[in-house]
Amino acid sequence: MPTITVKNQTITCESGANLRRVLLANNIELYNGKANFINCMGIGSCGTCAVEIIGEVSQPNWKEKVRLSLPPHSLTQNRRLACQTQVFGDILVKKYDGFWGQGDNLIEN
């Protein structure tokens, strides 16, 4: 079973699990500020669940590529949408500040 290390916690999941669902099921805060109430609920259109991921996950799909190519995101930021990402191996997840998680400051807790 893959492990997900995020915000000083380690959790396990099934291979192929959706990252957003796993994080929320384990009470990991995925959204910044009011994005907790104003988000697309996992369909990949808002971009508020953007995170940096190190490890084995699915390749970006077309929805994710399109959303991350639009401001305030940038494809050069190396961010992924948790709602569109499947976990296939052990990963490290980093969440950044900003409404969409597009900032430069890492959120530790």
PDB file as gemmi writes it, atoms N, CA and C in Angstrom:
CRYST1    1.000    1.000    1.000  90.00  90.00  90.00 P 1                      
ATOM      1  N   MET A   1       0.843  -1.191   0.000  1.00  0.00           N  
ATOM      2  CA  MET A   1       0.000   0.000   0.000  1.00  0.00           C  
ATOM      3  C   MET A   1       0.878   1.240   0.000  1.00  0.00           C  
ATOM      4  N   PRO A   2       0.575   2.185  -0.885  1.00  0.00           N  
ATOM      5  CA  PRO A   2       1.347   3.423  -0.927  1.00  0.00           C  
ATOM      6  C   PRO A   2       1.151   4.252   0.345  1.00  0.00           C  
ATOM      7  N   THR A   3       2.177   5.011   0.690  1.00  0.00           N  
ATOM      8  CA  THR A   3       2.064   5.955   1.799  1.00  0.00           C  
ATOM      9  C   THR A   3       2.091   7.372   1.249  1.00  0.00           C  
ATOM     10  N   ILE A   4       1.351   8.238   1.914  1.00  0.00           N  
ATOM     11  CA  ILE A   4       1.293   9.659   1.576  1.00  0.00           C  
ATOM     12  C   ILE A   4       1.812  10.420   2.785  1.00  0.00           C  
ATOM     13  N   THR A   5       2.874  11.172   2.600  1.00  0.00           N  
ATOM     14  CA  THR A   5       3.397  12.021   3.669  1.00  0.00           C  
ATOM     15  C   THR A   5       2.985  13.447   3.341  1.00  0.00           C  
ATOM     16  N   VAL A   6       2.264  14.066   4.275  1.00  0.00           N  
ATOM     17  CA  VAL A   6       1.741  15.415   4.072  1.00  0.00           C  
ATOM     18  C   VAL A   6       1.586  16.099   5.424  1.00  0.00           C  
ATOM     19  N   LYS A   7       2.038  17.337   5.507  1.00  0.00           N  
ATOM     20  CA  LYS A   7       1.893  18.137   6.727  1.00  0.00           C  
ATOM     21  C   LYS A   7       2.299  17.364   7.981  1.00  0.00           C  
ATOM     22  N   ASN A   8       3.468  16.757   7.939  1.00  0.00           N  
ATOM     23  CA  ASN A   8       4.034  16.017   9.067  1.00  0.00           C  
ATOM     24  C   ASN A   8       3.208  14.808   9.493  1.00  0.00           C  
ATOM     25  N   GLN A   9       2.411  14.269   8.589  1.00  0.00           N  
ATOM     26  CA  GLN A   9       1.634  13.064   8.849  1.00  0.00           C  
ATOM     27  C   GLN A   9       1.904  12.060   7.739  1.00  0.00           C  
ATOM     28  N   THR A  10       1.752  10.790   8.053  1.00  0.00           N  
ATOM     29  CA  THR A  10       1.872   9.742   7.040  1.00  0.00           C  
ATOM     30  C   THR A  10       0.618   8.885   7.094  1.00  0.00           C  
ATOM     31  N   ILE A  11       0.002   8.713   5.936  1.00  0.00           N  
ATOM     32  CA  ILE A  11      -1.204   7.900   5.828  1.00  0.00           C  
ATOM     33  C   ILE A  11      -1.014   6.900   4.688  1.00  0.00           C  
ATOM     34  N   THR A  12      -1.795   5.842   4.693  1.00  0.00           N  
ATOM     35  CA  THR A  12      -1.712   4.845   3.634  1.00  0.00           C  
ATOM     36  C   THR A  12      -3.001   4.860   2.817  1.00  0.00           C  
ATOM     37  N   CYS A  13      -2.899   4.337   1.604  1.00  0.00           N  
ATOM     38  CA  CYS A  13      -4.068   4.250   0.736  1.00  0.00           C  
ATOM     39  C   CYS A  13      -3.889   3.093  -0.228  1.00  0.00           C  
ATOM     40  N   GLU A  14      -4.933   2.757  -0.914  1.00  0.00           N  
ATOM     41  CA  GLU A  14      -4.878   1.738  -1.949  1.00  0.00           C  
ATOM     42  C   GLU A  14      -4.158   2.309  -3.169  1.00  0.00           C  
ATOM     43  N   SER A  15      -3.466   1.483  -3.913  1.00  0.00           N  
ATOM     44  CA  SER A  15      -2.854   1.920  -5.161  1.00  0.00           C  
ATOM     45  C   SER A  15      -3.957   2.330  -6.128  1.00  0.00           C  
ATOM     46  N   GLY A  16      -3.798   3.491  -6.747  1.00  0.00           N  
ATOM     47  CA  GLY A  16      -4.798   4.016  -7.670  1.00  0.00           C  
ATOM     48  C   GLY A  16      -5.825   4.916  -7.008  1.00  0.00           C  
ATOM     49  N   ALA A  17      -5.715   5.126  -5.694  1.00  0.00           N  
ATOM     50  CA  ALA A  17      -6.673   5.963  -4.977  1.00  0.00           C  
ATOM     51  C   ALA A  17      -6.560   7.421  -5.419  1.00  0.00           C  
ATOM     52  N   ASN A  18      -7.689   8.115  -5.370  1.00  0.00           N  
ATOM     53  CA  ASN A  18      -7.734   9.533  -5.690  1.00  0.00           C  
ATOM     54  C   ASN A  18      -7.149  10.324  -4.521  1.00  0.00           C  
ATOM     55  N   LEU A  19      -6.150  11.156  -4.796  1.00  0.00           N  
ATOM     56  CA  LEU A  19      -5.436  11.877  -3.737  1.00  0.00           C  
ATOM     57  C   LEU A  19      -6.359  12.795  -2.940  1.00  0.00           C  
ATOM     58  N   ARG A  20      -7.229  13.536  -3.591  1.00  0.00           N  
ATOM     59  CA  ARG A  20      -8.146  14.448  -2.887  1.00  0.00           C  
ATOM     60  C   ARG A  20      -9.011  13.678  -1.896  1.00  0.00           C  
ATOM     61  N   ARG A  21      -9.600  12.600  -2.345  1.00  0.00           N  
ATOM     62  CA  ARG A  21     -10.492  11.823  -1.476  1.00  0.00           C  
ATOM     63  C   ARG A  21      -9.740  11.251  -0.275  1.00  0.00           C  
ATOM     64  N   VAL A  22      -8.535  10.765  -0.505  1.00  0.00           N  
ATOM     65  CA  VAL A  22      -7.747  10.195   0.593  1.00  0.00           C  
ATOM     66  C   VAL A  22      -7.398  11.275   1.618  1.00  0.00           C  
ATOM     67  N   LEU A  23      -6.951  12.442   1.146  1.00  0.00           N  
ATOM     68  CA  LEU A  23      -6.584  13.511   2.076  1.00  0.00           C  
ATOM     69  C   LEU A  23      -7.784  13.971   2.895  1.00  0.00           C  
ATOM     70  N   LEU A  24      -8.906  14.213   2.243  1.00  0.00           N  
ATOM     71  CA  LEU A  24     -10.090  14.665   2.970  1.00  0.00           C  
ATOM     72  C   LEU A  24     -10.608  13.606   3.929  1.00  0.00           C  
ATOM     73  N   ALA A  25     -10.573  12.328   3.546  1.00  0.00           N  
ATOM     74  CA  ALA A  25     -11.029  11.244   4.422  1.00  0.00           C  
ATOM     75  C   ALA A  25     -10.166  11.119   5.671  1.00  0.00           C  
ATOM     76  N   ASN A  26      -8.923  11.609   5.581  1.00  0.00           N  
ATOM     77  CA  ASN A  26      -8.005  11.553   6.719  1.00  0.00           C  
ATOM     78  C   ASN A  26      -7.855  12.902   7.413  1.00  0.00           C  
ATOM     79  N   ASN A  27      -8.826  13.787   7.194  1.00  0.00           N  
ATOM     80  CA  ASN A  27      -8.884  15.105   7.840  1.00  0.00           C  
ATOM     81  C   ASN A  27      -7.644  15.951   7.583  1.00  0.00           C  
ATOM     82  N   ILE A  28      -7.065  15.815   6.388  1.00  0.00           N  
ATOM     83  CA  ILE A  28      -5.947  16.656   5.985  1.00  0.00           C  
ATOM     84  C   ILE A  28      -6.519  17.880   5.296  1.00  0.00           C  
ATOM     85  N   GLU A  29      -6.221  19.061   5.807  1.00  0.00           N  
ATOM     86  CA  GLU A  29      -6.728  20.303   5.234  1.00  0.00           C  
ATOM     87  C   GLU A  29      -6.113  20.507   3.855  1.00  0.00           C  
ATOM     88  N   LEU A  30      -6.930  20.466   2.830  1.00  0.00           N  
ATOM     89  CA  LEU A  30      -6.473  20.567   1.452  1.00  0.00           C  
ATOM     90  C   LEU A  30      -6.664  21.962   0.871  1.00  0.00           C  
ATOM     91  N   TYR A  31      -7.641  22.679   1.378  1.00  0.00           N  
ATOM     92  CA  TYR A  31      -7.997  23.982   0.810  1.00  0.00           C  
ATOM     93  C   TYR A  31      -7.546  25.117   1.722  1.00  0.00           C  
ATOM     94  N   ASN A  32      -7.204  26.239   1.103  1.00  0.00           N  
ATOM     95  CA  ASN A  32      -6.779  27.422   1.846  1.00  0.00           C  
ATOM     96  C   ASN A  32      -7.936  28.406   1.988  1.00  0.00           C  
ATOM     97  N   GLY A  33      -8.156  28.878   3.212  1.00  0.00           N  
ATOM     98  CA  GLY A  33      -9.155  29.912   3.459  1.00  0.00           C  
ATOM     99  C   GLY A  33     -10.542  29.533   2.980  1.00  0.00           C  
ATOM    100  N   LYS A  34     -11.171  30.479   2.274  1.00  0.00           N  
ATOM    101  CA  LYS A  34     -12.534  30.282   1.803  1.00  0.00           C  
ATOM    102  C   LYS A  34     -12.642  29.231   0.697  1.00  0.00           C  
ATOM    103  N   ALA A  35     -11.522  28.794   0.158  1.00  0.00           N  
ATOM    104  CA  ALA A  35     -11.555  27.728  -0.844  1.00  0.00           C  
ATOM    105  C   ALA A  35     -12.117  26.446  -0.248  1.00  0.00           C  
ATOM    106  N   ASN A  36     -12.106  26.345   1.081  1.00  0.00           N  
ATOM    107  CA  ASN A  36     -12.695  25.196   1.761  1.00  0.00           C  
ATOM    108  C   ASN A  36     -14.196  25.126   1.477  1.00  0.00           C  
ATOM    109  N   PHE A  37     -14.827  26.284   1.246  1.00  0.00           N  
ATOM    110  CA  PHE A  37     -16.261  26.348   0.995  1.00  0.00           C  
ATOM    111  C   PHE A  37     -16.575  26.557  -0.487  1.00  0.00           C  
ATOM    112  N   ILE A  38     -15.629  27.181  -1.198  1.00  0.00           N  
ATOM    113  CA  ILE A  38     -15.833  27.513  -2.611  1.00  0.00           C  
ATOM    114  C   ILE A  38     -14.833  26.715  -3.434  1.00  0.00           C  
ATOM    115  N   ASN A  39     -15.211  25.499  -3.803  1.00  0.00           N  
ATOM    116  CA  ASN A  39     -14.353  24.665  -4.659  1.00  0.00           C  
ATOM    117  C   ASN A  39     -15.257  23.824  -5.547  1.00  0.00           C  
ATOM    118  N   CYS A  40     -14.691  23.203  -6.527  1.00  0.00           N  
ATOM    119  CA  CYS A  40     -15.481  22.464  -7.526  1.00  0.00           C  
ATOM    120  C   CYS A  40     -15.849  21.053  -7.082  1.00  0.00           C  
ATOM    121  N   MET A  41     -15.496  20.678  -5.874  1.00  0.00           N  
ATOM    122  CA  MET A  41     -15.842  19.368  -5.305  1.00  0.00           C  
ATOM    123  C   MET A  41     -15.199  18.212  -6.055  1.00  0.00           C  
ATOM    124  N   GLY A  42     -14.061  18.483  -6.711  1.00  0.00           N  
ATOM    125  CA  GLY A  42     -13.302  17.395  -7.303  1.00  0.00           C  
ATOM    126  C   GLY A  42     -13.459  17.165  -8.784  1.00  0.00           C  
ATOM    127  N   ILE A  43     -14.074  18.096  -9.519  1.00  0.00           N  
ATOM    128  CA  ILE A  43     -14.230  17.871 -10.958  1.00  0.00           C  
ATOM    129  C   ILE A  43     -13.087  18.472 -11.785  1.00  0.00           C  
ATOM    130  N   GLY A  44     -12.161  19.151 -11.118  1.00  0.00           N  
ATOM    131  CA  GLY A  44     -10.963  19.636 -11.806  1.00  0.00           C  
ATOM    132  C   GLY A  44     -11.086  20.990 -12.466  1.00  0.00           C  
ATOM    133  N   SER A  45     -12.106  21.764 -12.110  1.00  0.00           N  
ATOM    134  CA  SER A  45     -12.299  23.046 -12.787  1.00  0.00           C  
ATOM    135  C   SER A  45     -11.829  24.269 -12.009  1.00  0.00           C  
ATOM    136  N   CYS A  46     -11.703  24.170 -10.685  1.00  0.00           N  
ATOM    137  CA  CYS A  46     -11.383  25.386  -9.920  1.00  0.00           C  
ATOM    138  C   CYS A  46      -9.891  25.570  -9.662  1.00  0.00           C  
ATOM    139  N   GLY A  47      -9.164  24.509  -9.443  1.00  0.00           N  
ATOM    140  CA  GLY A  47      -7.730  24.607  -9.205  1.00  0.00           C  
ATOM    141  C   GLY A  47      -7.327  24.878  -7.774  1.00  0.00           C  
ATOM    142  N   THR A  48      -8.268  24.867  -6.827  1.00  0.00           N  
ATOM    143  CA  THR A  48      -7.936  25.199  -5.437  1.00  0.00           C  
ATOM    144  C   THR A  48      -7.261  24.062  -4.676  1.00  0.00           C  
ATOM    145  N   CYS A  49      -7.234  22.869  -5.233  1.00  0.00           N  
ATOM    146  CA  CYS A  49      -6.592  21.734  -4.554  1.00  0.00           C  
ATOM    147  C   CYS A  49      -5.179  21.498  -5.074  1.00  0.00           C  
ATOM    148  N   ALA A  50      -4.575  22.525  -5.643  1.00  0.00           N  
ATOM    149  CA  ALA A  50      -3.230  22.394  -6.213  1.00  0.00           C  
ATOM    150  C   ALA A  50      -2.199  22.110  -5.121  1.00  0.00           C  
ATOM    151  N   VAL A  51      -1.366  21.117  -5.376  1.00  0.00           N  
ATOM    152  CA  VAL A  51      -0.305  20.720  -4.457  1.00  0.00           C  
ATOM    153  C   VAL A  51       0.930  20.335  -5.267  1.00  0.00           C  
ATOM    154  N   GLU A  52       2.062  20.329  -4.606  1.00  0.00           N  
ATOM    155  CA  GLU A  52       3.277  19.784  -5.218  1.00  0.00           C  
ATOM    156  C   GLU A  52       3.393  18.334  -4.761  1.00  0.00           C  
ATOM    157  N   ILE A  53       3.727  17.448  -5.685  1.00  0.00           N  
ATOM    158  CA  ILE A  53       3.813  16.025  -5.367  1.00  0.00           C  
ATOM    159  C   ILE A  53       5.160  15.489  -5.817  1.00  0.00           C  
ATOM    160  N   ILE A  54       5.803  14.765  -4.921  1.00  0.00           N  
ATOM    161  CA  ILE A  54       7.038  14.064  -5.251  1.00  0.00           C  
ATOM    162  C   ILE A  54       6.751  12.582  -5.067  1.00  0.00           C  
ATOM    163  N   GLY A  55       6.867  11.812  -6.123  1.00  0.00           N  
ATOM    164  CA  GLY A  55       6.612  10.387  -6.044  1.00  0.00           C  
ATOM    165  C   GLY A  55       5.779   9.898  -7.211  1.00  0.00           C  
ATOM    166  N   GLU A  56       5.336   8.660  -7.104  1.00  0.00           N  
ATOM    167  CA  GLU A  56       4.677   7.975  -8.211  1.00  0.00           C  
ATOM    168  C   GLU A  56       3.160   8.203  -8.211  1.00  0.00           C  
ATOM    169  N   VAL A  57       2.720   9.016  -9.162  1.00  0.00           N  
ATOM    170  CA  VAL A  57       1.297   9.305  -9.336  1.00  0.00           C  
ATOM    171  C   VAL A  57       0.948   9.236 -10.825  1.00  0.00           C  
ATOM    172  N   SER A  58      -0.335   9.340 -11.120  1.00  0.00           N  
ATOM    173  CA  SER A  58      -0.804   9.319 -12.498  1.00  0.00           C  
ATOM    174  C   SER A  58      -0.281  10.526 -13.274  1.00  0.00           C  
ATOM    175  N   GLN A  59      -0.274  10.394 -14.571  1.00  0.00           N  
ATOM    176  CA  GLN A  59       0.092  11.507 -15.442  1.00  0.00           C  
ATOM    177  C   GLN A  59      -1.060  12.513 -15.468  1.00  0.00           C  
ATOM    178  N   PRO A  60      -0.773  13.799 -15.662  1.00  0.00           N  
ATOM    179  CA  PRO A  60      -1.853  14.793 -15.734  1.00  0.00           C  
ATOM    180  C   PRO A  60      -2.798  14.500 -16.904  1.00  0.00           C  
ATOM    181  N   ASN A  61      -4.095  14.600 -16.652  1.00  0.00           N  
ATOM    182  CA  ASN A  61      -5.075  14.444 -17.717  1.00  0.00           C  
ATOM    183  C   ASN A  61      -5.339  15.803 -18.375  1.00  0.00           C  
ATOM    184  N   TRP A  62      -6.162  15.832 -19.386  1.00  0.00           N  
ATOM    185  CA  TRP A  62      -6.377  17.072 -20.139  1.00  0.00           C  
ATOM    186  C   TRP A  62      -7.005  18.165 -19.284  1.00  0.00           C  
ATOM    187  N   LYS A  63      -7.951  17.811 -18.372  1.00  0.00           N  
ATOM    188  CA  LYS A  63      -8.577  18.832 -17.520  1.00  0.00           C  
ATOM    189  C   LYS A  63      -7.550  19.493 -16.617  1.00  0.00           C  
ATOM    190  N   GLU A  64      -6.681  18.684 -16.060  1.00  0.00           N  
ATOM    191  CA  GLU A  64      -5.654  19.205 -15.162  1.00  0.00           C  
ATOM    192  C   GLU A  64      -4.672  20.098 -15.914  1.00  0.00           C  
ATOM    193  N   LYS A  65      -4.253  19.676 -17.076  1.00  0.00           N  
ATOM    194  CA  LYS A  65      -3.321  20.472 -17.883  1.00  0.00           C  
ATOM    195  C   LYS A  65      -3.924  21.827 -18.245  1.00  0.00           C  
ATOM    196  N   VAL A  66      -5.186  21.815 -18.643  1.00  0.00           N  
ATOM    197  CA  VAL A  66      -5.846  23.076 -19.012  1.00  0.00           C  
ATOM    198  C   VAL A  66      -5.948  23.989 -17.802  1.00  0.00           C  
ATOM    199  N   ARG A  67      -6.445  23.470 -16.668  1.00  0.00           N  
ATOM    200  CA  ARG A  67      -6.639  24.332 -15.491  1.00  0.00           C  
ATOM    201  C   ARG A  67      -5.318  24.889 -14.973  1.00  0.00           C  
ATOM    202  N   LEU A  68      -4.287  24.074 -14.947  1.00  0.00           N  
ATOM    203  CA  LEU A  68      -3.001  24.535 -14.421  1.00  0.00           C  
ATOM    204  C   LEU A  68      -2.259  25.449 -15.396  1.00  0.00           C  
ATOM    205  N   SER A  69      -2.744  25.544 -16.622  1.00  0.00           N  
ATOM    206  CA  SER A  69      -2.127  26.471 -17.584  1.00  0.00           C  
ATOM    207  C   SER A  69      -2.751  27.858 -17.507  1.00  0.00           C  
ATOM    208  N   LEU A  70      -3.804  28.018 -16.705  1.00  0.00           N  
ATOM    209  CA  LEU A  70      -4.510  29.298 -16.579  1.00  0.00           C  
ATOM    210  C   LEU A  70      -4.153  29.997 -15.269  1.00  0.00           C  
ATOM    211  N   PRO A  71      -4.086  31.337 -15.277  1.00  0.00           N  
ATOM    212  CA  PRO A  71      -3.795  32.082 -14.045  1.00  0.00           C  
ATOM    213  C   PRO A  71      -4.820  31.771 -12.964  1.00  0.00           C  
ATOM    214  N   PRO A  72      -4.395  31.775 -11.712  1.00  0.00           N  
ATOM    215  CA  PRO A  72      -3.090  32.183 -11.212  1.00  0.00           C  
ATOM    216  C   PRO A  72      -2.048  31.075 -11.258  1.00  0.00           C  
ATOM    217  N   HIS A  73      -2.415  29.917 -11.796  1.00  0.00           N  
ATOM    218  CA  HIS A  73      -1.455  28.823 -11.896  1.00  0.00           C  
ATOM    219  C   HIS A  73      -0.536  29.017 -13.095  1.00  0.00           C  
ATOM    220  N   SER A  74       0.496  28.221 -13.127  1.00  0.00           N  
ATOM    221  CA  SER A  74       1.439  28.212 -14.238  1.00  0.00           C  
ATOM    222  C   SER A  74       2.022  26.811 -14.323  1.00  0.00           C  
ATOM    223  N   LEU A  75       2.184  26.321 -15.525  1.00  0.00           N  
ATOM    224  CA  LEU A  75       2.740  24.975 -15.686  1.00  0.00           C  
ATOM    225  C   LEU A  75       4.173  24.875 -15.174  1.00  0.00           C  
ATOM    226  N   THR A  76       4.843  26.011 -15.001  1.00  0.00           N  
ATOM    227  CA  THR A  76       6.217  26.001 -14.498  1.00  0.00           C  
ATOM    228  C   THR A  76       6.281  25.829 -12.981  1.00  0.00           C  
ATOM    229  N   GLN A  77       5.154  25.908 -12.289  1.00  0.00           N  
ATOM    230  CA  GLN A  77       5.135  25.788 -10.824  1.00  0.00           C  
ATOM    231  C   GLN A  77       5.253  24.355 -10.321  1.00  0.00           C  
ATOM    232  N   ASN A  78       5.126  23.370 -11.178  1.00  0.00           N  
ATOM    233  CA  ASN A  78       5.215  21.972 -10.772  1.00  0.00           C  
ATOM    234  C   ASN A  78       4.136  21.606  -9.754  1.00  0.00           C  
ATOM    235  N   ARG A  79       2.919  22.057  -9.988  1.00  0.00           N  
ATOM    236  CA  ARG A  79       1.788  21.728  -9.122  1.00  0.00           C  
ATOM    237  C   ARG A  79       0.877  20.743  -9.835  1.00  0.00           C  
ATOM    238  N   ARG A  80       0.117  20.012  -9.052  1.00  0.00           N  
ATOM    239  CA  ARG A  80      -0.869  19.057  -9.552  1.00  0.00           C  
ATOM    240  C   ARG A  80      -2.187  19.322  -8.835  1.00  0.00           C  
ATOM    241  N   LEU A  81      -3.285  18.935  -9.456  1.00  0.00           N  
ATOM    242  CA  LEU A  81      -4.591  19.009  -8.813  1.00  0.00           C  
ATOM    243  C   LEU A  81      -4.825  17.685  -8.086  1.00  0.00           C  
ATOM    244  N   ALA A  82      -4.994  17.758  -6.778  1.00  0.00           N  
ATOM    245  CA  ALA A  82      -5.209  16.542  -5.985  1.00  0.00           C  
ATOM    246  C   ALA A  82      -6.438  15.782  -6.464  1.00  0.00           C  
ATOM    247  N   CYS A  83      -7.448  16.507  -6.933  1.00  0.00           N  
ATOM    248  CA  CYS A  83      -8.696  15.859  -7.351  1.00  0.00           C  
ATOM    249  C   CYS A  83      -8.548  15.054  -8.632  1.00  0.00           C  
ATOM    250  N   GLN A  84      -7.498  15.286  -9.389  1.00  0.00           N  
ATOM    251  CA  GLN A  84      -7.296  14.593 -10.654  1.00  0.00           C  
ATOM    252  C   GLN A  84      -6.130  13.610 -10.599  1.00  0.00           C  
ATOM    253  N   THR A  85      -5.565  13.421  -9.420  1.00  0.00           N  
ATOM    254  CA  THR A  85      -4.350  12.629  -9.270  1.00  0.00           C  
ATOM    255  C   THR A  85      -4.618  11.298  -8.579  1.00  0.00           C  
ATOM    256  N   GLN A  86      -4.105  10.236  -9.167  1.00  0.00           N  
ATOM    257  CA  GLN A  86      -4.174   8.907  -8.565  1.00  0.00           C  
ATOM    258  C   GLN A  86      -2.799   8.574  -7.987  1.00  0.00           C  
ATOM    259  N   VAL A  87      -2.800   7.958  -6.822  1.00  0.00           N  
ATOM    260  CA  VAL A  87      -1.579   7.594  -6.115  1.00  0.00           C  
ATOM    261  C   VAL A  87      -1.192   6.158  -6.487  1.00  0.00           C  
ATOM    262  N   PHE A  88       0.050   5.979  -6.975  1.00  0.00           N  
ATOM    263  CA  PHE A  88       0.512   4.640  -7.351  1.00  0.00           C  
ATOM    264  C   PHE A  88       1.692   4.151  -6.520  1.00  0.00           C  
ATOM    265  N   GLY A  89       2.344   5.051  -5.793  1.00  0.00           N  
ATOM    266  CA  GLY A  89       3.479   4.686  -4.960  1.00  0.00           C  
ATOM    267  C   GLY A  89       3.590   5.663  -3.811  1.00  0.00           C  
ATOM    268  N   ASP A  90       4.634   5.533  -3.017  1.00  0.00           N  
ATOM    269  CA  ASP A  90       4.851   6.446  -1.899  1.00  0.00           C  
ATOM    270  C   ASP A  90       5.080   7.855  -2.427  1.00  0.00           C  
ATOM    271  N   ILE A  91       4.398   8.828  -1.806  1.00  0.00           N  
ATOM    272  CA  ILE A  91       4.522  10.218  -2.260  1.00  0.00           C  
ATOM    273  C   ILE A  91       4.683  11.180  -1.082  1.00  0.00           C  
ATOM    274  N   LEU A  92       5.242  12.326  -1.398  1.00  0.00           N  
ATOM    275  CA  LEU A  92       5.322  13.464  -0.489  1.00  0.00           C  
ATOM    276  C   LEU A  92       4.469  14.559  -1.105  1.00  0.00           C  
ATOM    277  N   VAL A  93       3.557  15.130  -0.320  1.00  0.00           N  
ATOM    278  CA  VAL A  93       2.656  16.174  -0.796  1.00  0.00           C  
ATOM    279  C   VAL A  93       2.974  17.461  -0.054  1.00  0.00           C  
ATOM    280  N   LYS A  94       3.127  18.556  -0.810  1.00  0.00           N  
ATOM    281  CA  LYS A  94       3.385  19.872  -0.223  1.00  0.00           C  
ATOM    282  C   LYS A  94       2.276  20.829  -0.643  1.00  0.00           C  
ATOM    283  N   LYS A  95       1.709  21.530   0.342  1.00  0.00           N  
ATOM    284  CA  LYS A  95       0.655  22.508   0.085  1.00  0.00           C  
ATOM    285  C   LYS A  95       1.233  23.896   0.303  1.00  0.00           C  
ATOM    286  N   TYR A  96       0.910  24.800  -0.618  1.00  0.00           N  
ATOM    287  CA  TYR A  96       1.407  26.173  -0.552  1.00  0.00           C  
ATOM    288  C   TYR A  96       0.274  27.149  -0.292  1.00  0.00           C  
ATOM    289  N   ASP A  97       0.634  28.364   0.098  1.00  0.00           N  
ATOM    290  CA  ASP A  97      -0.345  29.397   0.408  1.00  0.00           C  
ATOM    291  C   ASP A  97      -0.996  29.938  -0.864  1.00  0.00           C  
ATOM    292  N   GLY A  98      -1.889  30.887  -0.680  1.00  0.00           N  
ATOM    293  CA  GLY A  98      -2.659  31.449  -1.783  1.00  0.00           C  
ATOM    294  C   GLY A  98      -3.988  30.737  -1.885  1.00  0.00           C  
ATOM    295  N   PHE A  99      -5.012  31.440  -2.345  1.00  0.00           N  
ATOM    296  CA  PHE A  99      -6.354  30.865  -2.448  1.00  0.00           C  
ATOM    297  C   PHE A  99      -6.345  29.558  -3.233  1.00  0.00           C  
ATOM    298  N   TRP A 100      -5.603  29.522  -4.320  1.00  0.00           N  
ATOM    299  CA  TRP A 100      -5.541  28.339  -5.184  1.00  0.00           C  
ATOM    300  C   TRP A 100      -4.343  27.441  -4.879  1.00  0.00           C  
ATOM    301  N   GLY A 101      -3.615  27.731  -3.812  1.00  0.00           N  
ATOM    302  CA  GLY A 101      -2.403  26.959  -3.526  1.00  0.00           C  
ATOM    303  C   GLY A 101      -1.280  27.284  -4.469  1.00  0.00           C  
ATOM    304  N   GLN A 102      -1.351  28.473  -5.054  1.00  0.00           N  
ATOM    305  CA  GLN A 102      -0.378  28.886  -6.065  1.00  0.00           C  
ATOM    306  C   GLN A 102       0.788  29.684  -5.494  1.00  0.00           C  
ATOM    307  N   GLY A 103       0.783  29.945  -4.187  1.00  0.00           N  
ATOM    308  CA  GLY A 103       1.808  30.775  -3.575  1.00  0.00           C  
ATOM    309  C   GLY A 103       3.167  30.109  -3.492  1.00  0.00           C  
ATOM    310  N   ASP A 104       4.101  30.826  -2.880  1.00  0.00           N  
ATOM    311  CA  ASP A 104       5.477  30.339  -2.751  1.00  0.00           C  
ATOM    312  C   ASP A 104       5.811  29.858  -1.340  1.00  0.00           C  
ATOM    313  N   ASN A 105       4.909  30.097  -0.385  1.00  0.00           N  
ATOM    314  CA  ASN A 105       5.181  29.742   1.002  1.00  0.00           C  
ATOM    315  C   ASN A 105       4.530  28.410   1.367  1.00  0.00           C  
ATOM    316  N   LEU A 106       5.333  27.470   1.820  1.00  0.00           N  
ATOM    317  CA  LEU A 106       4.863  26.141   2.198  1.00  0.00           C  
ATOM    318  C   LEU A 106       4.022  26.224   3.464  1.00  0.00           C  
ATOM    319  N   ILE A 107       2.903  25.506   3.467  1.00  0.00           N  
ATOM    320  CA  ILE A 107       2.038  25.424   4.664  1.00  0.00           C  
ATOM    321  C   ILE A 107       2.395  24.115   5.363  1.00  0.00           C  
ATOM    322  N   GLU A 108       2.920  24.208   6.547  1.00  0.00           N  
ATOM    323  CA  GLU A 108       3.384  23.016   7.275  1.00  0.00           C  
ATOM    324  C   GLU A 108       2.254  22.333   8.035  1.00  0.00           C  
ATOM    325  N   ASN A 109       1.308  23.067   8.570  1.00  0.00           N  
ATOM    326  CA  ASN A 109       0.237  22.473   9.388  1.00  0.00           C  
ATOM    327  C   ASN A 109      -1.113  22.724   8.793  1.00  0.00           C  
TER     328      ASN A 109                                                      
END                                                                             
